[in-house]
């Protein structure tokens, strides 16, 4: 069986495609991929899973890869899909981790599956657009500000912006990464040129955007709407890692989330940005398995 493409049937004729990585007898951890991305976003170094003893489960959110789109989905809807993915793979209790745009979805899983989620970690997670007391756009890169402005203008505006970008990513994913690097400070641009990070992102992004920008569009629209769950109601231990120099998702987002989630541990990593913080995955996985 190809464990990088596991079909999972969902109610109402829906389906998603899941994947599993790492030792079969490892501690189960569900990973929510970034925006844009896909199930092919394991840690840059597979040895991380071996060292931590982790069985990593992932799936394409609706609209990405081979998972059919679900227009109008909320961040909270990830919890029901995650539960069915875990059921299909034969897992009941698991930890959950989300990188970048996967962060809100990981928090949703923790909030809405309290009897199943043992721990939750986020890495470079975005905060809610309506977060009280947070200047959402302060310190954010011009490209991301433009993207969220388009999302606030509606689906048609955002789709028109992201369609040509998605086409470039599928046709020449290296050109996509080069354009992304141009919008980032030097330290993060250098990280994108690292072979391990480049390999992870090229595989994940190209697969995720192969059917078009639908998943990306629906993620952004969901981020800009109410998330559909209470961050203050999360009972599982939560830890957040964030790069102090992040301009795609400024560190103020992590600081706000750390205040909003009861007992959350905040780890601010000085001198790194959105991609440099990926070097903390080893530490995050060790924390997830306790």
N, C-alpha and C positions, 0 to 999 in steps of 0.2 A: 504493500500500500504506500502511495506517495503521500507522506505526511506534510508536505508543503501545500497541498490542495485537497482539503477534506471538506466535502459538501455537508452542510448542516441544514436540515429542513426546519422551517419556522411556521407558525400559524398563518392562516389566510393565504396559503400558497407561496409564501416568501421563502427565501433561502439566503444564506451567507456562506462564504468559503473561509474555512479555518486552516490553521497550520500548527504544527508542534515541533519544538526543537529541544535539544538537550537530552540528558539521560532519562530513560523511560521510568526509572524508579526515583526520579528527582522530586523535590517538593514542587507542587504545581503553583505557577504564577501566571496570571493572565495579563498580557501586555496590550494596551490600547495604543495603536500607532498614531503618528503625527499627522498634521494637515499641511499639504497632501501626503498620502502615504498608502501603505498596504500591509497585508499580513507578512510580507517579506522584509520586515523591519526588525530582525533580531538584533542583539547587541553586535557592535562592529567586530568584536572578537568572540567567536563561539566558545573559546576557552573560559570565558567569564561564567558561562552556564555550568561547565564542568567543575570549576573551582567552587562555585556556590552550591552545587548539587541541585540545580533547578531544572524542572520540566516546564519550558516556556510555551504557553498557548497563546495564539493570536488569531485574529480574523479580520477580513476586510469589512469595514463599516459599509452600510448600504451606499451604493453609487461608486464604490471603489473596486478596482480589480474585476473579479467575476461575481461580486455581490450586487444583485439588482438594486436600483435606486429606490428610496422611500422618501418622496418629497413631503416636506412638512414635519420631518422627524425632529424631535427635541433631544437635547443632551441626555435627558432622563431615560429616553427610549433605549439607550445602550444597555441598561441593566437587564432588561428582559432578554435581549439577544445574547448577552454575555452568559446568562444563566443557562440558556439552551445550548450554547456552544460547550460549556463545561459539562452539561449533562451528556451530550453526544460523545464526548471524549472520556466519560466515565469518572468525572471529578466532582466532588461535592464541596469541600472546603478548599479555598485557594486565596492567595494574596493577589493584589492587582497593582499594576504600575502603568502610568501614562506619560508619554513624552510629548511636550509642546501641546498641540491640539488634542492629543490623547489624554491630557491631564484632566480636563473637565469630565470626560467620559469615565475615567477611572474613579473620580470622586463620586460620580453618579452611581456606579456599581457598588461602591462602599456604602453609600447612603441608603440605597434601596434594597440591598441584599445583606442586611446586617447579620443574618444567621449563617451566611456562607463565607463572607470575606473576613479573613483573619488579620490582614494588614493592608495598607494602601500607601503607595509612594507616587509622587509626581516629580517630574524633571522638566523644568522650564515651562510650567503650566501657565496658561492664560487665566485671568480672573473674569468674573461676569462683567458685561458692559455696564450694567446698572449697579455695580458695587458701590455702596454708600461710602463716601469719603475717599474714593480712589479717582485720581485723574487718569482715566484709562489710556489716553493717548500720550501722556507725558513721557518723553524719552524714547518714543517708538520710531522706528525707521520710516522714512517717507513712503516706501513701497507698501508697508503694512498699513499705514494710515490711509493711503489711497484705497487699499483693498477693503478695509472696514467701512470707509465712506461709501464705496460701491455697494456693499452689503446692506447698509442702512437705506440706500436708495431703492433696494428691492432686487428680486431674483433676476429680472431682465438685465438690469445694469451690471450686476455682478457676473452673470453668465457671459455678457459681452466682453467684460474685462478678462475673464479667466480662460475663455475658449482658446484664444491664440497662444496663451502661455502653456496650456495643457498640450496643445498640438506640438509646440516646440519640445516639451519635455518627452513626448513619445517619440518624436522624430530624431531628436538629438538631445538627450538628457544632459550631456555635458555643457551644451549651450545654455540650458536652463540653469544649471548650477553656476555657470559663469555670470549670468545676469543676476542671480541671487547674491553672489559674492560682491558684486559691484555696489550693492545697497547696504553692505555691512562694514563695520570697522575692521581694521587690519587683522586683529587677532582672530576674529571669526572667519574672515576670508581665508586666512592661512589654514584654519581647521578644515575647511571644505576641500582643500587640496591634499589633505592626508589620504593616502590610498585606502585605509580601512573605512574612514568616514565616507569617502567618495563612493566606495563600492556599496556600502549599505544604502546610501541615499539613492544612487542610480537605480539599483534593483527595485527598491521600494516605491519610488516616485513613478518610474516608468510603468510598473505593473499597476499601480493605483490609478493612474490617469489614462490607461489604455482605452477604457470605454468613453473617455471625455471628462469634462470637469464636474460632472454631476455630484460626486461625493464631496469634492472641495466646496462647491457652492452650498450644499446642504449643511456642511460643517459650519461654514461662516455664518449662514443665516441662523443656525441654532445657537451659535455663540452670542449673537446680537439680540436674541429673544430670551425671555425667562427660561432658566435651565430646567425648571420643573422638579426640583427637590431642595431640601433644606440642608445646607452645609453644616449648620449647627447641630443637626441630628445624627451626624456620623459618630458611631460608637467604636469602630475599629481604630487602632493606633494609626496615625497618619504622619508621614515625614515628607518634606518638600526640599528638593535640591534646585538651586537656581544660580546662574552665573551673574555676577555683579555687573558685568559689562554687556549684558544682553540688550540688544536694541530691537529685536523682533518681538520679544515679550519682555518688557522692562522688569527689573527686579522688584519694583513696587507692587507688581501683581502677586508675587510670591509672598511678600510681606503682608498684603491684605488677606490672602488665603490663610496664612498662618494664624492671623487673628480671628478669622471667621470659623475655623475648624477647631473644636475643643481639643486642647492638649496637643495640637500639631507641633512637630519638631521642624524648625526652619534651618536649612543649611545654605548659607550664602557663600558662594565660592568666588573669592576675589581674583581678578585678573583673567577671567574667562567669560565667554559670551554664550550664545544660544547653542553652538555646536561644541565648544570646548567643554561644556558641562557634561557632555556624554562620557567623558573620562570618569565621571562619578558613578557610572552604572554599576561597576563592580561593588562599590560601597553600598549603593542602594539595594542591590540584590542580596548582599549579606544581611542587611537590615530586614529585608522582607522575610527571610527564612529564620529570623530571630537568633 
